[in-house]
Amino acid sequence: MQHNQNNFLDNLIGNFDQALRTLSPGTASARRPNPADSSKENDLDQSELKHSAGLMRINHTGEICAQALYQGQALTAKLPDVREKMTLAADEETDHLSWCEDRLSELNDRPSLLNPVWYAMSFGIGATAGLLGDKWSLGFVAETEHQVCEHLNEHLQKLPEQDKKSKAILEQMLIDEGQHATMAKQAGAANLPQVVKKSMTLMSMVMKQTAYRL
């Protein structure tokens, strides 16, 4: 019993450290090359710069939420293999976080001021989902990634045509998020009730509207 308590405390401390690193600009380190590195920077006027930055700020906040969701789920997941899948997914989301942060810097803009709030909320959702059981935890992953893929496709259409660098990042993110959704389904994800899916969509809409400006 004491051993389990110590492990939980160690994991909690580790998650707090992860939260600080996730929320501190410049600390996220990608393992893979930035997809935008091979794209040429095109001239954007002030309106296009502001619009691209707003969209990339939304995506950066989305990655903050993804980190928190996966860390919360890994903390409370029952089965070791599910916990490992959550940790691996969180590592891949770190690449996305770093790429979006780099792009925001190139666009002379900053991350959302409300990121700590979104991190805390997402961590709570992830931890709660993990407590409900692994199939529900995986269900949250599958539905989250499904909704993320939808908004990435939407952003690819909304970005200025000449913003090739932002598009290169989002295209790779779309591939990765689709793989995360498939992983969750193959691992036994439960199909969430419609009311939960709609609540997640509503929360996502609020996040996107606030992050675009703040």
C-alpha positions in Angstrom: 0.0 0.0 0.0 2.8 2.4 1.0 4.6 1.5 -2.3 1.5 2.4 -4.3 1.1 5.7 -2.5 4.8 6.6 -3.1 4.4 5.8 -6.8 1.3 8.0 -7.0 3.1 10.8 -5.2 6.1 10.5 -7.5 3.8 10.5 -10.6 2.0 13.6 -9.2 5.3 15.5 -8.7 6.4 14.4 -12.2 3.1 15.7 -13.6 3.5 19.1 -11.8 7.0 19.4 -13.3 5.6 18.5 -16.7 2.9 21.2 -16.3 5.6 23.8 -15.6 7.6 22.8 -18.6 4.5 22.7 -20.9 3.4 26.2 -19.9 6.8 27.8 -19.9 7.7 29.2 -23.4 10.9 27.9 -24.9 11.0 24.7 -22.8 9.3 22.3 -25.2 11.8 20.4 -27.3 10.8 18.5 -30.4 12.3 15.2 -31.2 11.5 15.4 -34.9 12.5 18.1 -37.4 10.0 21.0 -37.8 8.0 20.3 -41.0 8.1 24.0 -41.7 11.9 24.0 -42.0 11.7 23.0 -45.7 9.1 25.6 -46.6 9.9 29.1 -47.7 8.7 32.1 -45.7 6.4 34.1 -47.8 5.5 37.8 -47.3 2.2 38.2 -45.3 0.5 41.6 -44.9 -0.5 42.7 -41.4 -4.0 41.3 -41.6 -2.7 37.9 -42.8 0.0 37.9 -40.1 -2.6 38.5 -37.4 -4.9 35.9 -38.8 -2.2 33.2 -39.1 -1.0 34.0 -35.6 -4.5 33.7 -34.2 -5.0 30.3 -35.8 -1.6 29.0 -34.7 -2.3 30.3 -31.2 -5.4 28.2 -31.2 -3.4 25.2 -32.3 -0.7 25.9 -29.7 -3.4 26.0 -26.9 -4.9 22.8 -28.3 -1.5 21.1 -27.8 -1.3 22.5 -24.3 -4.7 20.8 -23.7 -3.5 17.6 -25.3 -0.5 17.5 -23.0 -2.7 18.0 -20.0 -5.3 15.4 -21.1 -2.7 12.7 -21.7 -0.8 13.5 -18.5 -4.0 13.3 -16.5 -5.0 10.0 -18.1 -1.5 8.5 -17.6 -1.7 9.4 -13.9 -4.9 7.4 -13.3 -4.8 4.8 -16.1 -5.2 1.3 -14.7 -3.4 -0.9 -17.2 0.4 -0.4 -17.8 0.1 -0.7 -21.6 -2.6 2.0 -21.7 -0.5 4.2 -19.5 2.5 3.7 -21.9 0.3 4.6 -24.9 -0.8 7.8 -23.2 2.8 8.7 -22.4 3.9 8.1 -25.9 1.1 10.2 -27.3 2.0 13.0 -25.0 5.6 12.8 -26.2 4.4 13.2 -29.8 2.2 16.1 -28.8 5.3 17.8 -27.5 6.6 18.0 -31.1 3.4 19.8 -32.0 3.7 22.1 -29.1 7.2 23.1 -30.0 6.4 23.5 -33.7 3.4 25.8 -33.0 5.5 27.8 -30.5 8.2 28.3 -33.1 5.7 29.4 -35.7 4.1 31.9 -33.3 7.6 33.4 -32.7 8.2 33.6 -36.4 4.9 35.4 -36.8 6.0 37.9 -34.0 3.2 36.8 -31.7 2.7 35.0 -28.4 0.9 32.0 -26.9 -2.5 32.4 -25.3 -2.6 34.1 -21.9 -5.2 31.6 -20.7 -3.1 28.5 -21.3 -2.8 27.7 -17.5 -6.6 27.7 -17.2 -7.0 25.3 -20.2 -4.2 23.1 -18.9 -5.8 22.7 -15.5 -9.2 22.0 -17.0 -7.9 19.4 -19.4 -5.7 17.7 -16.8 -8.8 17.3 -14.6 -10.8 15.9 -17.5 -8.0 13.4 -18.3 -7.6 12.3 -14.7 -11.3 11.9 -14.3 -11.5 9.9 -17.5 -8.7 7.6 -16.2 -10.5 7.0 -13.0 -13.7 6.0 -14.9 -11.7 3.2 -16.5 -9.3 2.7 -19.4 -12.0 2.1 -22.1 -13.6 5.5 -21.2 -10.2 7.1 -21.0 -9.4 5.8 -24.5 -12.8 7.0 -25.6 -11.9 10.5 -24.6 -8.7 10.2 -26.6 -10.5 9.0 -29.7 -13.2 11.7 -29.6 -10.7 14.4 -28.8 -8.4 13.5 -31.7 -11.4 13.2 -34.0 -12.4 16.8 -33.1 -8.8 18.0 -33.4 -8.6 16.5 -36.9 -11.8 18.4 -37.9 -10.5 21.7 -36.7 -7.0 21.2 -38.3 -8.7 20.6 -41.6 -10.7 23.7 -41.0 -7.6 25.8 -40.3 -5.8 24.5 -43.3 -8.6 26.0 -45.3 -8.6 29.3 -43.4 -4.9 30.0 -43.4 -3.6 32.5 -46.0 -2.7 30.6 -49.2 0.9 31.8 -49.1 1.5 30.7 -45.5 3.2 27.5 -46.5 5.1 27.1 -43.2 2.0 27.1 -41.0 0.3 24.7 -43.4 3.3 22.3 -43.3 3.0 22.1 -39.5 -0.7 21.5 -39.5 -0.5 18.8 -42.2 2.0 16.8 -40.1 -0.1 17.4 -37.0 -3.2 16.1 -38.8 -1.4 12.8 -39.7 -0.2 12.3 -36.1 -3.6 13.1 -34.5 -5.3 10.7 -36.8 -2.9 8.0 -35.7 -3.6 8.7 -32.1 -7.3 8.3 -32.7 -6.7 5.0 -34.4 -4.5 3.8 -31.6 -7.2 4.6 -29.0 -9.9 2.8 -31.0 -7.7 -0.3 -31.5 -6.9 -0.4 -27.8 -10.6 -0.6 -26.9 -12.0 2.9 -26.7 -15.6 3.2 -25.7 -18.0 5.3 -27.8 -18.8 8.3 -25.6 -22.4 9.4 -25.1 -23.6 12.1 -27.4 -24.1 14.6 -24.5 -20.4 14.2 -23.7 -19.3 14.7 -27.3 -21.4 17.8 -27.6 -20.0 19.1 -24.3 -16.5 18.6 -25.6 -17.4 20.4 -28.8 -18.8 23.3 -26.9 -15.7 23.5 -24.7 -13.5 23.4 -27.9 -15.5 26.3 -29.4 -15.0 28.5 -26.4 -11.3 27.7 -26.3 -10.9 28.5 -30.0 -12.8 31.8 -29.8 -10.8 33.0 -26.7 -7.3 31.7 -27.8 -7.6 33.4 -31.3 -7.7 36.8 -29.5 -6.1 36.2 -26.1 
